[in-house]
Amino acid sequence: MIQRLAQKELLGLSAQFKSVAVIGPRQSGKTTLTKSVFPNKPYVSLENPDTRLFAEDDPRGFLSQFPEGAILDEAQRTPNLFSYLQQILDESSSPGKFIITGSNNFLLQESIVQSLAGRIAYIKLLPFSIPELKAANIISDNVNEFLIKGGYPPIYDQNIPSYKWHQNYIQTYLEKDVRQIKNITNLSLFERFLRLCAGRVGQLLNMNSLGIEVGVDSKTIASWIGILESSFVVYLLKPHDQNFNKRVVKMPKLYFYDTGLAAALLGIQNESQLDTHPVKGSLFENMVVIEMLKSRFNLGLSDNIFFWRDNVGNEIDILIDDAGKLVPVEIKAGKTINSDYFKGITFWNKLTGSTGGQIIYAGNEKQLRSNNINISPWNSTDF
């Protein structure tokens, strides 16, 4: 089994809080992680219709089966259970009593805020990160291979061809999760919207433009984006709100939590197709953005990355906000370092009076330049 970097944080939180919620996309490894970290806790899947019916009809009787606590998988399926959990946790002094998992952030958060606020800690578990795969010696130096495969565990654990797995995942997501969050009757229209989002990876999210292309209004697009966010399909990178130039872009940029899923939605099945596809650079940028998120989430930390762009095209791909200190990061899909790689950071440092920065690229060489700019390969663990 591939060791998850979030395991240490999960153990730490379970020793401090009465309950811990492990949230993330379907098939990201939440069940495997929680069962391996807490092997002595009973495991209950609330996806099971009989189990869910018992929990809904008789929540007290259901919870009384677990005097020492349990792992409650996909707990957002039974929101009424949380009110009864509140009383049990309040009457107990034991930390880590109940471990809750969920793949729908909106529904789970809604239930937790109403009943378990202050009693529960969160950890977000995304698909495998590059350091996790490197530690297990199952990732090559071929960046294209990782962009197409992505990080979902079944692709590595069960040796399933990535394109086939992603296509089935998309259909399951549409039929199950989308209907659970919001009863969308025209799933084919929603799937078209999803595929158009994949074509906009790394771009500013213009809901009016997207609505025109899909054939719905911008309010519907906003609602559908919310569905993709809450089910950990897309991530919106926000612009930094500190105005070094008043004519700055205010719209977020659109990324997918997994590049393999985005590639499958675009019909990319192999490396030769990716090599000539116009979205390759955007998928590489997407990968780096999400790897930065994974490194934060695995430590139990919140999101601290942004981007910056003004209205004449000057841009920093990522700004890391380190307690108010802004670190510029540029992402380059090329394998050969050239002078163009430094233009964005040089402009930023001149604008802000700062120094240093980082460039992450598709090559293999690590460098520290005299202007204090670090150059890191894509499969480095430094970011």
C-alpha positions as CSV (number, residue, x, y, z in Angstrom):
1,M,0.0,0.0,0.0
2,I,1.3,3.5,-0.9
3,Q,2.0,5.5,2.3
4,R,-0.1,8.7,2.5
5,L,1.6,11.8,3.8
6,A,-1.6,12.9,5.5
7,Q,-1.4,9.9,7.9
8,K,0.8,11.7,10.4
9,E,-1.5,14.7,10.5
10,L,-4.6,12.5,10.8
11,L,-3.1,10.7,13.9
12,G,-2.2,14.1,15.4
13,L,-5.7,15.5,15.0
14,S,-7.4,12.4,16.3
15,A,-5.3,12.8,19.5
16,Q,-6.5,16.4,19.9
17,F,-10.1,16.5,18.8
18,K,-13.1,14.3,19.6
19,S,-13.8,13.8,16.0
20,V,-12.0,14.2,12.7
21,A,-13.5,14.7,9.2
22,V,-11.5,13.4,6.2
23,I,-12.9,15.0,3.1
24,G,-11.9,14.8,-0.5
25,P,-13.0,13.5,-3.9
26,R,-14.5,10.0,-4.4
27,Q,-11.8,7.4,-4.8
28,S,-9.0,9.6,-3.4
29,G,-8.2,7.0,-0.7
30,K,-10.1,8.2,2.3
31,T,-11.5,4.8,3.3
32,T,-8.2,3.1,2.8
33,L,-6.4,5.7,4.9
34,T,-8.9,5.8,7.8
35,K,-9.1,2.0,8.0
36,S,-5.3,1.6,8.0
37,V,-4.8,4.4,10.7
38,F,-7.7,3.1,12.9
39,P,-7.7,-0.6,12.3
40,N,-9.6,-1.3,15.6
41,K,-12.5,1.0,14.9
42,P,-15.6,-0.5,13.4
43,Y,-16.1,0.7,9.8
44,V,-19.6,1.7,8.5
45,S,-20.4,2.7,4.9
46,L,-23.4,5.0,4.8
47,E,-23.5,4.4,1.0
48,N,-25.1,1.0,1.9
49,P,-28.9,1.5,1.5
50,D,-29.7,-0.8,4.5
51,T,-27.2,0.8,6.8
52,R,-28.3,4.3,5.7
53,L,-32.0,3.4,6.3
54,F,-31.1,2.2,9.9
55,A,-29.2,5.4,10.6
56,E,-32.0,7.6,9.3
57,D,-34.9,5.7,11.0
58,D,-33.2,5.1,14.4
59,P,-30.1,7.3,14.7
60,R,-29.8,6.6,18.5
61,G,-30.0,2.9,18.0
62,F,-27.6,3.0,15.1
63,L,-25.0,5.0,17.1
64,S,-25.4,2.9,20.2
65,Q,-23.7,0.0,18.3
66,F,-20.4,1.9,18.6
67,P,-19.8,2.8,22.2
68,E,-16.0,3.2,21.5
69,G,-16.7,5.2,18.3
70,A,-16.4,4.2,14.6
71,I,-15.4,5.3,11.1
72,L,-18.5,6.7,9.4
73,D,-17.9,6.6,5.6
74,E,-19.7,9.1,3.3
75,A,-21.5,10.6,6.3
76,Q,-23.0,13.4,4.2
77,R,-25.6,10.8,3.1
78,T,-27.2,10.9,6.6
79,P,-27.3,14.6,7.7
80,N,-29.7,13.9,10.6
81,L,-27.1,11.8,12.3
82,F,-24.9,14.7,13.2
83,S,-27.3,16.1,15.8
84,Y,-27.1,12.8,17.7
85,L,-23.4,12.7,17.3
86,Q,-23.1,16.1,19.0
87,Q,-24.6,14.7,22.2
88,I,-22.3,11.7,22.2
89,L,-19.2,13.8,21.7
90,D,-20.2,16.3,24.3
91,E,-20.7,13.5,26.9
92,S,-17.4,11.8,26.0
93,S,-13.9,12.9,27.0
94,S,-12.2,10.5,24.5
95,P,-10.3,12.1,21.6
96,G,-10.7,10.7,18.1
97,K,-13.9,8.8,18.9
98,F,-15.6,9.2,15.5
99,I,-13.8,9.5,12.2
100,I,-16.0,10.9,9.5
101,T,-15.4,10.8,5.8
102,G,-17.2,12.5,2.9
103,S,-16.8,13.3,-0.8
104,N,-19.2,16.2,-0.8
105,N,-17.8,19.2,0.9
106,F,-20.9,21.3,0.7
107,L,-23.3,18.8,2.2
108,L,-20.8,17.6,4.9
109,Q,-19.8,21.1,5.9
110,E,-23.5,22.1,6.2
111,S,-24.2,19.3,8.6
112,I,-21.0,19.8,10.6
113,V,-21.5,23.6,11.0
114,Q,-25.0,23.0,12.3
115,S,-24.1,20.3,14.9
116,L,-20.4,19.7,15.4
117,A,-18.7,23.1,15.2
118,G,-15.8,23.2,17.7
119,R,-15.9,19.4,18.2
120,I,-14.3,18.3,14.9
121,A,-11.1,18.9,12.9
122,Y,-10.7,18.7,9.2
123,I,-8.2,17.2,6.8
124,K,-8.5,17.2,3.0
125,L,-7.2,14.2,1.2
126,L,-6.6,14.6,-2.5
127,P,-5.4,11.8,-4.9
128,F,-1.8,10.7,-4.7
129,S,0.9,13.4,-4.8
130,I,4.2,13.2,-6.7
131,P,6.2,12.7,-3.4
132,E,3.9,9.9,-2.4
133,L,4.4,8.1,-5.8
134,K,8.1,8.8,-5.7
135,A,8.5,7.3,-2.3
136,A,6.7,4.1,-3.6
137,N,9.0,4.1,-6.7
138,I,6.0,4.0,-9.1
139,I,6.4,7.3,-11.0
140,S,8.8,7.9,-13.9
141,D,10.6,11.0,-15.0
142,N,8.1,11.3,-17.9
143,V,5.9,14.2,-17.0
144,N,3.4,13.4,-19.8
145,E,2.7,10.1,-18.2
146,F,1.7,11.6,-14.9
147,L,-0.4,14.3,-16.6
148,I,-2.5,11.7,-18.3
149,K,-2.7,9.2,-15.4
150,G,-3.2,11.7,-12.6
151,G,-3.2,10.6,-9.0
152,Y,-6.3,8.6,-8.3
153,P,-5.3,5.5,-6.3
154,P,-7.2,2.8,-8.3
155,I,-5.2,3.6,-11.4
156,Y,-2.1,2.5,-9.5
157,D,-3.4,0.0,-7.0
158,Q,-5.6,-2.0,-9.5
159,N,-3.5,-1.3,-12.7
160,I,-6.5,0.0,-14.6
161,P,-5.8,1.9,-17.9
162,S,-6.2,5.5,-16.8
163,Y,-8.4,6.6,-19.7
164,K,-10.9,3.8,-19.1
165,W,-10.9,4.5,-15.4
166,H,-11.5,8.2,-15.8
167,Q,-14.3,7.7,-18.3
168,N,-16.1,5.4,-15.9
169,Y,-15.4,7.9,-13.0
170,I,-17.0,10.7,-15.0
171,Q,-20.2,8.7,-15.7
172,T,-20.5,7.6,-12.0
173,Y,-20.0,11.2,-10.9
174,L,-22.7,12.5,-13.2
175,E,-25.2,9.8,-12.3
176,K,-24.5,9.7,-8.6
177,D,-22.9,12.8,-7.1
178,V,-24.5,15.5,-9.4
179,R,-27.9,14.2,-8.8
180,Q,-27.3,14.0,-5.0
181,I,-26.2,17.6,-4.8
182,K,-28.7,19.0,-7.2
183,N,-31.3,17.2,-9.3
184,I,-30.1,18.2,-12.7
185,T,-32.4,16.5,-15.3
186,N,-30.3,17.2,-18.4
187,L,-27.1,15.4,-17.5
188,S,-25.9,15.5,-21.1
189,L,-25.9,19.3,-21.0
190,F,-24.0,19.2,-17.7
191,E,-21.5,16.8,-19.2
192,R,-21.0,19.2,-22.1
193,F,-20.4,22.0,-19.5
194,L,-17.9,19.7,-17.7
195,R,-15.9,19.1,-20.9
196,L,-15.9,22.8,-21.7
197,C,-14.4,23.5,-18.3
198,A,-11.6,21.0,-19.0
199,G,-10.8,23.0,-22.2
200,R,-10.5,26.2,-20.0
201,V,-7.9,24.8,-17.6
202,G,-5.6,27.6,-16.4
203,Q,-7.8,30.3,-17.8
204,L,-9.8,33.0,-16.2
205,L,-13.3,31.8,-15.3
206,N,-15.7,33.9,-17.4
207,M,-19.2,32.6,-16.5
208,N,-21.0,34.7,-19.2
209,S,-18.8,33.3,-22.0
210,L,-19.1,29.8,-20.6
211,G,-22.9,30.1,-20.3
212,I,-23.2,31.2,-24.0
213,E,-21.2,28.2,-25.1
214,V,-23.2,25.8,-23.0
215,G,-26.6,27.4,-23.7
216,V,-27.6,28.4,-20.2
217,D,-27.5,31.6,-18.2
218,S,-24.6,32.7,-16.0
219,K,-26.5,32.0,-12.8
220,T,-26.8,28.3,-13.8
221,I,-23.1,28.3,-14.6
222,A,-22.3,29.7,-11.2
223,S,-24.5,27.0,-9.6
224,W,-22.8,24.2,-11.6
225,I,-19.4,25.5,-10.8
226,G,-20.4,25.3,-7.1
227,I,-21.3,21.6,-7.7
228,L,-17.9,20.9,-9.2
229,E,-16.1,22.7,-6.3
230,S,-18.1,21.0,-3.6
231,S,-17.4,17.6,-5.0
232,F,-13.7,18.3,-5.5
233,V,-13.6,18.2,-9.3
234,V,-12.5,21.8,-9.9
235,Y,-10.5,24.3,-7.9
236,L,-10.7,28.0,-8.4
237,L,-7.4,29.9,-7.8
238,K,-8.3,33.4,-6.6
239,P,-6.4,36.6,-7.5
240,H,-4.5,38.1,-4.7
241,D,-6.4,41.0,-3.2
242,Q,-3.4,43.3,-2.5
243,N,-3.4,46.0,-5.2
244,F,0.1,46.7,-6.4
245,N,-1.6,47.9,-9.5
246,K,-5.2,49.0,-9.4
247,R,-6.0,47.6,-12.9
248,V,-5.7,44.0,-11.8
249,V,-7.8,41.0,-12.8
250,K,-10.5,40.1,-10.3
251,M,-11.8,36.8,-11.8
252,P,-10.5,33.4,-10.5
253,K,-8.6,30.9,-12.6
254,L,-10.1,27.4,-13.3
255,Y,-8.2,24.2,-12.5
256,F,-9.1,20.5,-12.0
257,Y,-8.1,18.7,-8.9
258,D,-6.7,15.9,-11.1
259,T,-5.0,16.4,-14.5
260,G,-5.8,12.9,-15.6
261,L,-9.5,13.6,-15.2
262,A,-9.2,16.8,-17.2
263,A,-7.2,15.0,-20.0
264,A,-9.9,12.3,-20.2
265,L,-12.6,14.9,-20.6
266,L,-10.6,16.4,-23.5
267,G,-10.4,12.9,-25.1
268,I,-6.6,12.7,-24.6
269,Q,-5.7,9.0,-24.2
270,N,-1.9,8.8,-24.7
271,E,1.3,10.8,-24.7
272,S,1.5,11.3,-28.4
273,Q,-1.9,13.0,-28.3
274,L,-0.8,15.2,-25.4
275,D,2.4,16.3,-27.1
276,T,0.5,18.0,-29.9
277,H,-2.5,19.2,-27.9
278,P,-2.7,23.0,-27.2
279,V,-3.8,22.4,-23.6
280,K,-0.5,20.6,-22.6
281,G,1.1,23.7,-21.0
282,S,-2.1,24.4,-19.1
283,L,-2.3,20.9,-17.8
284,F,1.3,21.2,-16.6
285,E,0.4,24.4,-14.8
286,N,-2.7,22.7,-13.4
287,M,-0.5,19.9,-12.0
288,V,1.9,22.2,-10.2
289,V,-1.0,24.3,-8.7
290,I,-2.6,21.2,-7.3
291,E,0.6,19.7,-6.1
292,M,1.1,22.8,-4.0
293,L,-2.4,22.4,-2.6
294,K,-1.6,18.7,-1.7
295,S,1.5,19.7,0.2
296,R,-0.5,22.1,2.3
297,F,-3.5,19.8,2.8
298,N,-1.3,16.8,3.8
299,L,0.0,18.9,6.7
300,G,-3.5,20.0,7.7
301,L,-2.9,23.6,6.5
302,S,-5.2,25.8,4.6
303,D,-4.9,27.1,1.1
304,N,-2.3,29.9,0.8
305,I,-1.8,30.3,-3.0
306,F,-3.1,33.0,-5.3
307,F,-2.2,34.4,-8.7
308,W,-1.7,38.0,-9.9
309,R,-2.4,39.6,-13.3
310,D,-2.9,43.1,-14.5
311,N,-5.0,44.3,-17.4
312,V,-2.1,44.5,-19.8
313,G,-1.0,40.9,-19.4
314,N,1.7,41.0,-16.8
315,E,1.2,37.9,-14.6
316,I,2.6,35.8,-11.8
317,D,1.3,32.2,-12.0
318,I,1.3,31.7,-8.3
319,L,1.8,34.0,-5.3
320,I,2.5,32.1,-2.1
321,D,1.2,34.1,0.8
322,D,3.5,33.1,3.7
323,A,2.1,35.1,6.6
324,G,2.0,38.3,4.5
325,K,5.3,37.7,2.7
326,L,4.5,37.1,-1.0
327,V,6.7,34.6,-2.9
328,P,6.2,34.7,-6.7
329,V,6.3,31.3,-8.6
330,E,6.4,30.9,-12.3
331,I,5.4,27.6,-14.0
332,K,7.0,26.6,-17.3
333,A,6.1,23.5,-19.3
334,G,9.4,23.6,-21.3
335,K,12.4,21.4,-20.4
336,T,15.1,23.9,-21.2
337,I,15.7,26.9,-19.0
338,N,15.8,30.2,-21.0
339,S,15.7,33.9,-20.2
340,D,12.0,34.2,-20.9
341,Y,11.3,32.1,-17.8
342,F,12.5,35.0,-15.6
343,K,10.5,37.9,-17.1
344,G,7.4,37.5,-14.8
345,I,9.4,37.3,-11.6
346,T,11.7,40.2,-12.6
347,F,8.7,42.4,-13.4
348,W,7.1,41.5,-10.0
349,N,10.2,42.1,-8.0
350,K,10.7,45.5,-9.7
351,L,7.0,46.4,-9.0
352,T,7.1,45.4,-5.4
353,G,10.7,46.1,-4.5
354,S,11.2,42.5,-3.4
355,T,13.7,39.9,-4.4
356,G,13.8,36.1,-5.1
357,G,11.2,33.7,-6.3
358,Q,10.8,30.2,-7.8
359,I,10.5,28.7,-11.2
360,I,9.0,25.2,-11.6
361,Y,9.6,23.6,-15.0
362,A,9.3,20.3,-16.9
363,G,13.1,19.7,-16.9
364,N,15.2,17.7,-14.4
365,E,17.9,20.2,-13.3
366,K,17.8,22.1,-10.0
367,Q,19.5,25.5,-9.9
368,L,19.8,28.5,-7.5
369,R,20.5,31.7,-9.6
370,S,22.4,34.7,-8.3
371,N,19.2,36.8,-8.2
372,N,18.0,34.3,-5.5
373,I,15.5,32.6,-7.9
374,N,15.2,28.9,-7.3
375,I,14.7,26.7,-10.3
376,S,13.0,23.4,-9.4
377,P,12.1,20.3,-11.6
378,W,8.4,19.3,-11.7
379,N,9.0,16.2,-9.7
380,S,10.9,18.0,-6.9
381,T,9.6,17.8,-3.4
382,D,10.5,21.4,-2.7
383,F,7.0,22.8,-3.4
